[in-house]
Amino acid sequence: MTDAIDIWITAAALIAGGALVGFMAWLERRPRKSLDPPLLPTTPFLLAGGLVIILAIVHLVNLLGVHTGR
């Protein structure tokens, strides 16, 4: 079986990716006070957070014994 630390690290990555996606979605949906462009581009961070979430889910499933891929 796998070490418990592997599952905890992967779960932490899953939570961090979810927090990143949630925070960036919140920033994107705030009402704008001016027409100046935002200093932080939210779309690349949303995509990166989503990628981290997908990879963490696949890694957790692999750690639990399900074979994915070839």
Secondary structure, 3 states (H helix, E strand, C coil): CCCHHHHHHHHHHHHHHHHHHHHHHHHHHCCCCCCCCCCCCHHHHHHHHHHHHHHHHHHHHHHCCCCCCC
